[in-house]
């Protein structure tokens, strides 16, 4: 009975560790995606608002 309880506790600990790792991975990926997307959004808004000094340059950067 004690061995079963110990194995169950170890399994729960592994599950918590995996969940923590998964959350960290999602946070890192979200951050890495948000950074370039923020730049793309700013450039597209500048194009929409007509304030881009060189619209063709902005379009080339967005495509890249």
Predicted model as a PDB file, atoms N, CA, C, CB and O in Angstrom, pLDDT in the B-factor column:
MODEL        1                                                                  
ATOM      1  N   UNK A   1       0.814  -1.191   0.000  1.00 85.00           N  
ATOM      2  CA  UNK A   1       0.000   0.000   0.000  1.00 85.00           C  
ATOM      3  C   UNK A   1       0.863   1.264   0.000  1.00 85.00           C  
ATOM      4  CB  UNK A   1      -0.929  -0.007   1.199  1.00 85.00           C  
ATOM      5  O   UNK A   1       0.566   2.220  -0.717  1.00 85.00           O  
ATOM      6  N   UNK A   2       1.923   1.269   0.797  1.00 89.00           N  
ATOM      7  CA  UNK A   2       2.812   2.427   0.865  1.00 89.00           C  
ATOM      8  C   UNK A   2       3.525   2.631  -0.470  1.00 89.00           C  
ATOM      9  CB  UNK A   2       3.840   2.255   2.001  1.00 89.00           C  
ATOM     10  O   UNK A   2       3.740   3.763  -0.902  1.00 89.00           O  
ATOM     11  N   UNK A   3       3.888   1.522  -1.118  1.00 90.00           N  
ATOM     12  CA  UNK A   3       4.575   1.620  -2.410  1.00 90.00           C  
ATOM     13  C   UNK A   3       3.643   2.237  -3.457  1.00 90.00           C  
ATOM     14  CB  UNK A   3       5.064   0.222  -2.879  1.00 90.00           C  
ATOM     15  O   UNK A   3       4.073   3.054  -4.272  1.00 90.00           O  
ATOM     16  N   UNK A   4       2.402   1.854  -3.434  1.00 92.00           N  
ATOM     17  CA  UNK A   4       1.421   2.394  -4.374  1.00 92.00           C  
ATOM     18  C   UNK A   4       1.222   3.892  -4.134  1.00 92.00           C  
ATOM     19  CB  UNK A   4       0.077   1.645  -4.245  1.00 92.00           C  
ATOM     20  O   UNK A   4       1.158   4.671  -5.084  1.00 92.00           O  
ATOM     21  N   UNK A   5       1.125   4.283  -2.891  1.00 91.00           N  
ATOM     22  CA  UNK A   5       0.967   5.701  -2.557  1.00 91.00           C  
ATOM     23  C   UNK A   5       2.179   6.500  -3.004  1.00 91.00           C  
ATOM     24  CB  UNK A   5       0.747   5.881  -1.050  1.00 91.00           C  
ATOM     25  O   UNK A   5       2.045   7.608  -3.524  1.00 91.00           O  
ATOM     26  N   UNK A   6       3.364   5.934  -2.799  1.00 92.00           N  
ATOM     27  CA  UNK A   6       4.602   6.600  -3.208  1.00 92.00           C  
ATOM     28  C   UNK A   6       4.646   6.769  -4.729  1.00 92.00           C  
ATOM     29  CB  UNK A   6       5.832   5.802  -2.723  1.00 92.00           C  
ATOM     30  O   UNK A   6       4.987   7.837  -5.236  1.00 92.00           O  
ATOM     31  N   UNK A   7       4.297   5.705  -5.441  1.00 93.00           N  
ATOM     32  CA  UNK A   7       4.295   5.774  -6.912  1.00 93.00           C  
ATOM     33  C   UNK A   7       3.273   6.793  -7.409  1.00 93.00           C  
ATOM     34  CB  UNK A   7       3.992   4.388  -7.519  1.00 93.00           C  
ATOM     35  O   UNK A   7       3.528   7.518  -8.371  1.00 93.00           O  
ATOM     36  N   UNK A   8       2.136   6.843  -6.760  1.00 92.00           N  
ATOM     37  CA  UNK A   8       1.114   7.820  -7.142  1.00 92.00           C  
ATOM     38  C   UNK A   8       1.611   9.247  -6.900  1.00 92.00           C  
ATOM     39  CB  UNK A   8      -0.190   7.570  -6.358  1.00 92.00           C  
ATOM     40  O   UNK A   8       1.405  10.129  -7.733  1.00 92.00           O  
ATOM     41  N   UNK A   9       2.258   9.465  -5.768  1.00 92.00           N  
ATOM     42  CA  UNK A   9       2.806  10.790  -5.457  1.00 92.00           C  
ATOM     43  C   UNK A   9       3.896  11.170  -6.468  1.00 92.00           C  
ATOM     44  CB  UNK A   9       3.377  10.816  -4.014  1.00 92.00           C  
ATOM     45  O   UNK A   9       3.952  12.316  -6.915  1.00 92.00           O  
ATOM     46  N   UNK A  10       4.753  10.221  -6.824  1.00 93.00           N  
ATOM     47  CA  UNK A  10       5.805  10.480  -7.813  1.00 93.00           C  
ATOM     48  C   UNK A  10       5.196  10.814  -9.166  1.00 93.00           C  
ATOM     49  CB  UNK A  10       6.745   9.267  -7.941  1.00 93.00           C  
ATOM     50  O   UNK A  10       5.679  11.698  -9.873  1.00 93.00           O  
ATOM     51  N   UNK A  11       4.136  10.102  -9.519  1.00 94.00           N  
ATOM     52  CA  UNK A  11       3.461  10.355 -10.790  1.00 94.00           C  
ATOM     53  C   UNK A  11       2.862  11.762 -10.809  1.00 94.00           C  
ATOM     54  CB  UNK A  11       2.362   9.302 -11.037  1.00 94.00           C  
ATOM     55  O   UNK A  11       2.950  12.462 -11.817  1.00 94.00           O  
ATOM     56  N   UNK A  12       2.259  12.171  -9.706  1.00 95.00           N  
ATOM     57  CA  UNK A  12       1.698  13.521  -9.624  1.00 95.00           C  
ATOM     58  C   UNK A  12       2.789  14.576  -9.711  1.00 95.00           C  
ATOM     59  CB  UNK A  12       0.908  13.694  -8.329  1.00 95.00           C  
ATOM     60  O   UNK A  12       2.604  15.614 -10.346  1.00 95.00           O  
ATOM     61  N   UNK A  13       3.923  14.312  -9.077  1.00 93.00           N  
ATOM     62  CA  UNK A  13       5.050  15.253  -9.146  1.00 93.00           C  
ATOM     63  C   UNK A  13       5.545  15.395 -10.588  1.00 93.00           C  
ATOM     64  CB  UNK A  13       6.206  14.783  -8.227  1.00 93.00           C  
ATOM     65  O   UNK A  13       5.814  16.503 -11.053  1.00 93.00           O  
ATOM     66  N   UNK A  14       5.663  14.270 -11.284  1.00 94.00           N  
ATOM     67  CA  UNK A  14       6.091  14.313 -12.696  1.00 94.00           C  
ATOM     68  C   UNK A  14       5.079  15.080 -13.538  1.00 94.00           C  
ATOM     69  CB  UNK A  14       6.271  12.881 -13.260  1.00 94.00           C  
ATOM     70  O   UNK A  14       5.448  15.861 -14.416  1.00 94.00           O  
ATOM     71  N   UNK A  15       3.806  14.849 -13.261  1.00 95.00           N  
ATOM     72  CA  UNK A  15       2.753  15.549 -14.006  1.00 95.00           C  
ATOM     73  C   UNK A  15       2.824  17.061 -13.767  1.00 95.00           C  
ATOM     74  CB  UNK A  15       1.362  15.014 -13.603  1.00 95.00           C  
ATOM     75  O   UNK A  15       2.674  17.844 -14.706  1.00 95.00           O  
ATOM     76  N   UNK A  16       3.050  17.470 -12.530  1.00 95.00           N  
ATOM     77  CA  UNK A  16       3.187  18.903 -12.222  1.00 95.00           C  
ATOM     78  C   UNK A  16       4.409  19.497 -12.929  1.00 95.00           C  
ATOM     79  CB  UNK A  16       3.300  19.119 -10.691  1.00 95.00           C  
ATOM     80  O   UNK A  16       4.349  20.601 -13.468  1.00 95.00           O  
ATOM     81  N   UNK A  17       5.509  18.756 -12.919  1.00 94.00           N  
ATOM     82  CA  UNK A  17       6.729  19.239 -13.579  1.00 94.00           C  
ATOM     83  C   UNK A  17       6.506  19.379 -15.086  1.00 94.00           C  
ATOM     84  CB  UNK A  17       7.912  18.280 -13.301  1.00 94.00           C  
ATOM     85  O   UNK A  17       6.948  20.355 -15.691  1.00 94.00           O  
ATOM     86  N   UNK A  18       5.830  18.419 -15.683  1.00 92.00           N  
ATOM     87  CA  UNK A  18       5.541  18.495 -17.116  1.00 92.00           C  
ATOM     88  C   UNK A  18       4.626  19.677 -17.429  1.00 92.00           C  
ATOM     89  CB  UNK A  18       4.897  17.187 -17.602  1.00 92.00           C  
ATOM     90  O   UNK A  18       4.826  20.368 -18.428  1.00 92.00           O  
ATOM     91  N   UNK A  19       3.638  19.909 -16.592  1.00 95.00           N  
ATOM     92  CA  UNK A  19       2.726  21.041 -16.804  1.00 95.00           C  
ATOM     93  C   UNK A  19       3.478  22.364 -16.685  1.00 95.00           C  
ATOM     94  CB  UNK A  19       1.559  20.999 -15.788  1.00 95.00           C  
ATOM     95  O   UNK A  19       3.241  23.288 -17.463  1.00 95.00           O  
ATOM     96  N   UNK A  20       4.376  22.453 -15.722  1.00 94.00           N  
ATOM     97  CA  UNK A  20       5.189  23.659 -15.561  1.00 94.00           C  
ATOM     98  C   UNK A  20       6.050  23.880 -16.802  1.00 94.00           C  
ATOM     99  CB  UNK A  20       6.077  23.556 -14.298  1.00 94.00           C  
ATOM    100  O   UNK A  20       6.149  25.001 -17.301  1.00 94.00           O  
ATOM    101  N   UNK A  21       6.665  22.824 -17.293  1.00 94.00           N  
ATOM    102  CA  UNK A  21       7.492  22.926 -18.502  1.00 94.00           C  
ATOM    103  C   UNK A  21       6.660  23.343 -19.704  1.00 94.00           C  
ATOM    104  CB  UNK A  21       8.190  21.593 -18.790  1.00 94.00           C  
ATOM    105  O   UNK A  21       7.091  24.162 -20.515  1.00 94.00           O  
ATOM    106  N   UNK A  22       5.468  22.777 -19.812  1.00 94.00           N  
ATOM    107  CA  UNK A  22       4.591  23.122 -20.938  1.00 94.00           C  
ATOM    108  C   UNK A  22       4.207  24.600 -20.878  1.00 94.00           C  
ATOM    109  CB  UNK A  22       3.319  22.237 -20.931  1.00 94.00           C  
ATOM    110  O   UNK A  22       4.226  25.287 -21.899  1.00 94.00           O  
ATOM    111  N   UNK A  23       3.863  25.085 -19.699  1.00 95.00           N  
ATOM    112  CA  UNK A  23       3.493  26.497 -19.545  1.00 95.00           C  
ATOM    113  C   UNK A  23       4.664  27.420 -19.888  1.00 95.00           C  
ATOM    114  CB  UNK A  23       3.015  26.768 -18.109  1.00 95.00           C  
ATOM    115  O   UNK A  23       4.473  28.455 -20.526  1.00 95.00           O  
ATOM    116  N   UNK A  24       5.866  27.050 -19.468  1.00 95.00           N  
ATOM    117  CA  UNK A  24       7.048  27.862 -19.787  1.00 95.00           C  
ATOM    118  C   UNK A  24       7.287  27.897 -21.287  1.00 95.00           C  
ATOM    119  CB  UNK A  24       8.293  27.316 -19.068  1.00 95.00           C  
ATOM    120  O   UNK A  24       7.589  28.952 -21.845  1.00 95.00           O  
ATOM    121  N   UNK A  25       7.154  26.748 -21.944  1.00 93.00           N  
ATOM    122  CA  UNK A  25       7.352  26.680 -23.395  1.00 93.00           C  
ATOM    123  C   UNK A  25       6.341  27.557 -24.122  1.00 93.00           C  
ATOM    124  CB  UNK A  25       7.240  25.228 -23.887  1.00 93.00           C  
ATOM    125  O   UNK A  25       6.707  28.298 -25.034  1.00 93.00           O  
ATOM    126  N   UNK A  26       5.077  27.481 -23.727  1.00 93.00           N  
ATOM    127  CA  UNK A  26       4.044  28.307 -24.356  1.00 93.00           C  
ATOM    128  C   UNK A  26       4.330  29.788 -24.131  1.00 93.00           C  
ATOM    129  CB  UNK A  26       2.651  27.944 -23.806  1.00 93.00           C  
ATOM    130  O   UNK A  26       4.139  30.601 -25.035  1.00 93.00           O  
ATOM    131  N   UNK A  27       4.785  30.143 -22.934  1.00 93.00           N  
ATOM    132  CA  UNK A  27       5.108  31.546 -22.643  1.00 93.00           C  
ATOM    133  C   UNK A  27       6.262  32.025 -23.514  1.00 93.00           C  
ATOM    134  CB  UNK A  27       5.462  31.724 -21.153  1.00 93.00           C  
ATOM    135  O   UNK A  27       6.213  33.136 -24.043  1.00 93.00           O  
ATOM    136  N   UNK A  28       7.296  31.209 -23.670  1.00 90.00           N  
ATOM    137  CA  UNK A  28       8.447  31.595 -24.510  1.00 90.00           C  
ATOM    138  C   UNK A  28       8.027  31.760 -25.966  1.00 90.00           C  
ATOM    139  CB  UNK A  28       9.573  30.543 -24.406  1.00 90.00           C  
ATOM    140  O   UNK A  28       8.397  32.731 -26.626  1.00 90.00           O  
ATOM    141  N   UNK A  29       7.247  30.797 -26.455  1.00 92.00           N  
ATOM    142  CA  UNK A  29       6.806  30.867 -27.850  1.00 92.00           C  
ATOM    143  C   UNK A  29       5.925  32.095 -28.058  1.00 92.00           C  
ATOM    144  CB  UNK A  29       6.042  29.581 -28.249  1.00 92.00           C  
ATOM    145  O   UNK A  29       6.062  32.800 -29.058  1.00 92.00           O  
ATOM    146  N   UNK A  30       5.031  32.346 -27.124  1.00 90.00           N  
ATOM    147  CA  UNK A  30       4.151  33.520 -27.233  1.00 90.00           C  
ATOM    148  C   UNK A  30       4.961  34.801 -27.287  1.00 90.00           C  
ATOM    149  CB  UNK A  30       3.170  33.574 -26.056  1.00 90.00           C  
ATOM    150  O   UNK A  30       4.676  35.693 -28.086  1.00 90.00           O  
ATOM    151  N   UNK A  31       5.958  34.888 -26.444  1.00 88.00           N  
ATOM    152  CA  UNK A  31       6.810  36.091 -26.422  1.00 88.00           C  
ATOM    153  C   UNK A  31       7.552  36.241 -27.743  1.00 88.00           C  
ATOM    154  CB  UNK A  31       7.820  36.028 -25.252  1.00 88.00           C  
ATOM    155  O   UNK A  31       7.604  37.331 -28.314  1.00 88.00           O  
ATOM    156  N   UNK A  32       8.126  35.140 -28.225  1.00 88.00           N  
ATOM    157  CA  UNK A  32       8.889  35.196 -29.472  1.00 88.00           C  
ATOM    158  C   UNK A  32       8.017  35.552 -30.663  1.00 88.00           C  
ATOM    159  CB  UNK A  32       9.575  33.872 -29.722  1.00 88.00           C  
ATOM    160  O   UNK A  32       8.495  36.182 -31.606  1.00 88.00           O  
ATOM    161  N   UNK A  33       6.760  35.166 -30.642  1.00 86.00           N  
ATOM    162  CA  UNK A  33       5.851  35.515 -31.733  1.00 86.00           C  
ATOM    163  C   UNK A  33       5.336  36.942 -31.606  1.00 86.00           C  
ATOM    164  CB  UNK A  33       4.680  34.547 -31.769  1.00 86.00           C  
ATOM    165  O   UNK A  33       5.168  37.636 -32.608  1.00 86.00           O  
ATOM    166  N   UNK A  34       5.086  37.382 -30.368  1.00 87.00           N  
ATOM    167  CA  UNK A  34       4.532  38.721 -30.164  1.00 87.00           C  
ATOM    168  C   UNK A  34       5.490  39.805 -30.640  1.00 87.00           C  
ATOM    169  CB  UNK A  34       4.199  38.934 -28.692  1.00 87.00           C  
ATOM    170  O   UNK A  34       5.052  40.804 -31.211  1.00 87.00           O  
ATOM    171  N   UNK A  35       6.770  39.631 -30.419  1.00 88.00           N  
ATOM    172  CA  UNK A  35       7.740  40.668 -30.759  1.00 88.00           C  
ATOM    173  C   UNK A  35       7.710  41.009 -32.253  1.00 88.00           C  
ATOM    174  CB  UNK A  35       9.144  40.222 -30.355  1.00 88.00           C  
ATOM    175  O   UNK A  35       7.520  42.177 -32.593  1.00 88.00           O  
ATOM    176  N   UNK A  36       7.889  40.043 -33.157  1.00 88.00           N  
ATOM    177  CA  UNK A  36       7.829  40.414 -34.577  1.00 88.00           C  
ATOM    178  C   UNK A  36       6.420  40.813 -35.016  1.00 88.00           C  
ATOM    179  CB  UNK A  36       8.322  39.259 -35.438  1.00 88.00           C  
ATOM    180  O   UNK A  36       6.269  41.649 -35.907  1.00 88.00           O  
ATOM    181  N   UNK A  37       5.406  40.236 -34.415  1.00 90.00           N  
ATOM    182  CA  UNK A  37       4.046  40.602 -34.797  1.00 90.00           C  
ATOM    183  C   UNK A  37       3.731  42.045 -34.427  1.00 90.00           C  
ATOM    184  CB  UNK A  37       3.044  39.666 -34.139  1.00 90.00           C  
ATOM    185  O   UNK A  37       2.982  42.718 -35.136  1.00 90.00           O  
ATOM    186  N   UNK A  38       4.290  42.517 -33.334  1.00 91.00           N  
ATOM    187  CA  UNK A  38       4.071  43.918 -32.939  1.00 91.00           C  
ATOM    188  C   UNK A  38       4.652  44.857 -33.992  1.00 91.00           C  
ATOM    189  CB  UNK A  38       4.709  44.207 -31.550  1.00 91.00           C  
ATOM    190  O   UNK A  38       4.042  45.872 -34.329  1.00 91.00           O  
ATOM    191  N   UNK A  39       5.827  44.518 -34.509  1.00 91.00           N  
ATOM    192  CA  UNK A  39       6.436  45.328 -35.558  1.00 91.00           C  
ATOM    193  C   UNK A  39       5.619  45.311 -36.837  1.00 91.00           C  
ATOM    194  CB  UNK A  39       7.838  44.843 -35.842  1.00 91.00           C  
ATOM    195  O   UNK A  39       5.429  46.344 -37.479  1.00 91.00           O  
ATOM    196  N   UNK A  40       5.135  44.125 -37.204  1.00 93.00           N  
ATOM    197  CA  UNK A  40       4.296  44.016 -38.399  1.00 93.00           C  
ATOM    198  C   UNK A  40       3.014  44.828 -38.245  1.00 93.00           C  
ATOM    199  CB  UNK A  40       3.957  42.546 -38.682  1.00 93.00           C  
ATOM    200  O   UNK A  40       2.565  45.498 -39.175  1.00 93.00           O  
ATOM    201  N   UNK A  41       2.444  44.753 -37.061  1.00 93.00           N  
ATOM    202  CA  UNK A  41       1.214  45.516 -36.813  1.00 93.00           C  
ATOM    203  C   UNK A  41       1.475  47.013 -36.907  1.00 93.00           C  
ATOM    204  CB  UNK A  41       0.632  45.169 -35.433  1.00 93.00           C  
ATOM    205  O   UNK A  41       0.685  47.744 -37.504  1.00 93.00           O  
ATOM    206  N   UNK A  42       2.572  47.472 -36.324  1.00 94.00           N  
ATOM    207  CA  UNK A  42       2.904  48.899 -36.371  1.00 94.00           C  
ATOM    208  C   UNK A  42       3.113  49.360 -37.819  1.00 94.00           C  
ATOM    209  CB  UNK A  42       4.170  49.186 -35.529  1.00 94.00           C  
ATOM    210  O   UNK A  42       2.646  50.431 -38.206  1.00 94.00           O  
ATOM    211  N   UNK A  43       3.815  48.548 -38.612  1.00 94.00           N  
ATOM    212  CA  UNK A  43       4.049  48.920 -40.001  1.00 94.00           C  
ATOM    213  C   UNK A  43       2.743  48.942 -40.789  1.00 94.00           C  
ATOM    214  CB  UNK A  43       5.041  47.956 -40.650  1.00 94.00           C  
ATOM    215  O   UNK A  43       2.512  49.852 -41.584  1.00 94.00           O  
ATOM    216  N   UNK A  44       1.884  47.936 -40.569  1.00 95.00           N  
ATOM    217  CA  UNK A  44       0.620  47.909 -41.316  1.00 95.00           C  
ATOM    218  C   UNK A  44      -0.283  49.073 -40.910  1.00 95.00           C  
ATOM    219  CB  UNK A  44      -0.109  46.571 -41.089  1.00 95.00           C  
ATOM    220  O   UNK A  44      -0.983  49.635 -41.752  1.00 95.00           O  
ATOM    221  N   UNK A  45      -0.274  49.441 -39.623  1.00 95.00           N  
ATOM    222  CA  UNK A  45      -1.064  50.592 -39.184  1.00 95.00           C  
ATOM    223  C   UNK A  45      -0.523  51.891 -39.782  1.00 95.00           C  
ATOM    224  CB  UNK A  45      -1.072  50.679 -37.650  1.00 95.00           C  
ATOM    225  O   UNK A  45      -1.296  52.779 -40.143  1.00 95.00           O  
ATOM    226  N   UNK A  46       0.799  52.003 -39.887  1.00 95.00           N  
ATOM    227  CA  UNK A  46       1.385  53.199 -40.499  1.00 95.00           C  
ATOM    228  C   UNK A  46       0.978  53.290 -41.964  1.00 95.00           C  
ATOM    229  CB  UNK A  46       2.926  53.183 -40.369  1.00 95.00           C  
ATOM    230  O   UNK A  46       0.710  54.378 -42.473  1.00 95.00           O  
ATOM    231  N   UNK A  47       0.933  52.139 -42.642  1.00 95.00           N  
ATOM    232  CA  UNK A  47       0.487  52.134 -44.038  1.00 95.00           C  
ATOM    233  C   UNK A  47      -0.984  52.527 -44.136  1.00 95.00           C  
ATOM    234  CB  UNK A  47       0.708  50.748 -44.671  1.00 95.00           C  
ATOM    235  O   UNK A  47      -1.359  53.333 -44.988  1.00 95.00           O  
ATOM    236  N   UNK A  48      -1.811  51.961 -43.268  1.00 95.00           N  
ATOM    237  CA  UNK A  48      -3.238  52.284 -43.282  1.00 95.00           C  
ATOM    238  C   UNK A  48      -3.489  53.760 -42.985  1.00 95.00           C  
ATOM    239  CB  UNK A  48      -3.982  51.420 -42.271  1.00 95.00           C  
ATOM    240  O   UNK A  48      -4.367  54.382 -43.582  1.00 95.00           O  
ATOM    241  N   UNK A  49      -2.710  54.312 -42.056  1.00 96.00           N  
ATOM    242  CA  UNK A  49      -2.891  55.713 -41.646  1.00 96.00           C  
ATOM    243  C   UNK A  49      -2.221  56.693 -42.605  1.00 96.00           C  
ATOM    244  CB  UNK A  49      -2.339  55.921 -40.245  1.00 96.00           C  
ATOM    245  O   UNK A  49      -2.405  57.904 -42.486  1.00 96.00           O  
ATOM    246  N   UNK A  50      -1.446  56.173 -43.555  1.00 95.00           N  
ATOM    247  CA  UNK A  50      -0.780  57.024 -44.530  1.00 95.00           C  
ATOM    248  C   UNK A  50       0.396  57.810 -43.967  1.00 95.00           C  
ATOM    249  CB  UNK A  50      -1.762  57.968 -45.109  1.00 95.00           C  
ATOM    250  O   UNK A  50       0.758  58.853 -44.510  1.00 95.00           O  
ATOM    251  N   UNK A  51       0.997  57.318 -42.880  1.00 95.00           N  
ATOM    252  CA  UNK A  51       2.113  58.044 -42.284  1.00 95.00           C  
ATOM    253  C   UNK A  51       3.470  57.393 -42.572  1.00 95.00           C  
ATOM    254  CB  UNK A  51       1.908  58.150 -40.792  1.00 95.00           C  
ATOM    255  O   UNK A  51       4.501  57.870 -42.098  1.00 95.00           O  
ATOM    256  N   UNK A  52       3.471  56.312 -43.342  1.00 92.00           N  
ATOM    257  CA  UNK A  52       4.730  55.652 -43.691  1.00 92.00           C  
ATOM    258  C   UNK A  52       5.486  56.528 -44.685  1.00 92.00           C  
ATOM    259  CB  UNK A  52       4.476  54.228 -44.287  1.00 92.00           C  
ATOM    260  O   UNK A  52       4.967  56.874 -45.746  1.00 92.00           O  
ATOM    261  N   UNK A  53       6.715  56.880 -44.326  1.00 90.00           N  
ATOM    262  CA  UNK A  53       7.523  57.743 -45.201  1.00 90.00           C  
ATOM    263  C   UNK A  53       7.807  57.054 -46.536  1.00 90.00           C  
ATOM    264  CB  UNK A  53       8.849  58.122 -44.509  1.00 90.00           C  
ATOM    265  O   UNK A  53       7.817  57.701 -47.583  1.00 90.00           O  
ATOM    266  N   UNK A  54       8.037  55.744 -46.495  1.00 94.00           N  
ATOM    267  CA  UNK A  54       8.350  54.980 -47.705  1.00 94.00           C  
ATOM    268  C   UNK A  54       7.482  53.713 -47.708  1.00 94.00           C  
ATOM    269  CB  UNK A  54       9.890  54.618 -47.774  1.00 94.00           C  
ATOM    270  O   UNK A  54       7.934  52.662 -47.253  1.00 94.00           O  
ATOM    271  N   UNK A  55       6.255  53.798 -48.210  1.00 95.00           N  
ATOM    272  CA  UNK A  55       5.335  52.653 -48.162  1.00 95.00           C  
ATOM    273  C   UNK A  55       5.891  51.380 -48.804  1.00 95.00           C  
ATOM    274  CB  UNK A  55       4.047  53.019 -48.840  1.00 95.00           C  
ATOM    275  O   UNK A  55       5.651  50.280 -48.306  1.00 95.00           O  
ATOM    276  N   UNK A  56       6.622  51.521 -49.890  1.00 95.00           N  
ATOM    277  CA  UNK A  56       7.183  50.333 -50.543  1.00 95.00           C  
ATOM    278  C   UNK A  56       8.179  49.616 -49.648  1.00 95.00           C  
ATOM    279  CB  UNK A  56       7.854  50.717 -51.854  1.00 95.00           C  
ATOM    280  O   UNK A  56       8.242  48.387 -49.637  1.00 95.00           O  
ATOM    281  N   UNK A  57       8.952  50.381 -48.903  1.00 95.00           N  
ATOM    282  CA  UNK A  57       9.912  49.780 -47.956  1.00 95.00           C  
ATOM    283  C   UNK A  57       9.162  49.004 -46.870  1.00 95.00           C  
ATOM    284  CB  UNK A  57      10.814  50.880 -47.310  1.00 95.00           C  
ATOM    285  O   UNK A  57       9.544  47.888 -46.515  1.00 95.00           O  
ATOM    286  N   UNK A  58       8.093  49.608 -46.348  1.00 94.00           N  
ATOM    287  CA  UNK A  58       7.295  48.935 -45.322  1.00 94.00           C  
ATOM    288  C   UNK A  58       6.722  47.630 -45.872  1.00 94.00           C  
ATOM    289  CB  UNK A  58       6.156  49.857 -44.825  1.00 94.00           C  
ATOM    290  O   UNK A  58       6.760  46.603 -45.194  1.00 94.00           O  
ATOM    291  N   UNK A  59       6.194  47.664 -47.093  1.00 94.00           N  
ATOM    292  CA  UNK A  59       5.627  46.465 -47.701  1.00 94.00           C  
ATOM    293  C   UNK A  59       6.691  45.392 -47.892  1.00 94.00           C  
ATOM    294  CB  UNK A  59       4.977  46.805 -49.041  1.00 94.00           C  
ATOM    295  O   UNK A  59       6.426  44.217 -47.638  1.00 94.00           O  
ATOM    296  N   UNK A  60       7.878  45.766 -48.329  1.00 94.00           N  
ATOM    297  CA  UNK A  60       8.966  44.795 -48.485  1.00 94.00           C  
ATOM    298  C   UNK A  60       9.321  44.155 -47.144  1.00 94.00           C  
ATOM    299  CB  UNK A  60      10.208  45.472 -49.094  1.00 94.00           C  
ATOM    300  O   UNK A  60       9.528  42.944 -47.067  1.00 94.00           O  
ATOM    301  N   UNK A  61       9.391  44.964 -46.094  1.00 93.00           N  
ATOM    302  CA  UNK A  61       9.726  44.431 -44.770  1.00 93.00           C  
ATOM    303  C   UNK A  61       8.638  43.497 -44.262  1.00 93.00           C  
ATOM    304  CB  UNK A  61       9.943  45.571 -43.773  1.00 93.00           C  
ATOM    305  O   UNK A  61       8.938  42.460 -43.670  1.00 93.00           O  
ATOM    306  N   UNK A  62       7.392  43.851 -44.485  1.00 92.00           N  
ATOM    307  CA  UNK A  62       6.297  42.978 -44.047  1.00 92.00           C  
ATOM    308  C   UNK A  62       6.359  41.641 -44.773  1.00 92.00           C  
ATOM    309  CB  UNK A  62       4.932  43.652 -44.290  1.00 92.00           C  
ATOM    310  O   UNK A  62       6.172  40.587 -44.165  1.00 92.00           O  
ATOM    311  N   UNK A  63       6.623  41.690 -46.077  1.00 92.00           N  
ATOM    312  CA  UNK A  63       6.703  40.431 -46.857  1.00 92.00           C  
ATOM    313  C   UNK A  63       7.855  39.562 -46.400  1.00 92.00           C  
ATOM    314  CB  UNK A  63       6.857  40.731 -48.351  1.00 92.00           C  
ATOM    315  O   UNK A  63       7.748  38.336 -46.380  1.00 92.00           O  
ATOM    316  N   UNK A  64       8.973  40.207 -46.026  1.00 90.00           N  
ATOM    317  CA  UNK A  64      10.151  39.460 -45.575  1.00 90.00           C  
ATOM    318  C   UNK A  64       9.845  38.819 -44.248  1.00 90.00           C  
ATOM    319  CB  UNK A  64      11.395  40.374 -45.464  1.00 90.00           C  
ATOM    320  O   UNK A  64      10.699  38.138 -43.679  1.00 90.00           O  
TER     321      UNK A  64                                                      
ENDMDL                                                                          
END                                                                             
